[in-house]
Amino acid sequence: MGKKQVKKNPDDLKTCPFCGEKAEMVYISKYNFYTVQCSSPKCRINPSTDPNQSRAVVIRAWNKRAH
């Protein structure tokens, strides 16, 4: 699919809101998109952001938490 991991849990990414594990930013080279997802294979929810061409947009989406 042209998927490559860019950076595991960059300092500006919060942990997974469901399992508390580290997040990872993934670059999908085929489409020139980034996404952020939970890095734990044990996470039952396995959340990820919608792909976007902007790293800042996916970081902001991942870090947004409802209160």
C-alpha angles and dihedrals in degrees: 000000000000094000122157131172112240105186135346113231101339110206091255095058122090119222122263109292091217106044103012095235126133122283126227132209114224127197115209101204097187090065100023090239135138127211135176122220142165110275096209117101087200094060107115094203098042095194124196137172125248110268116262137171091234120077089200092057094052092045091051091047093049094047094048110107129185115232 
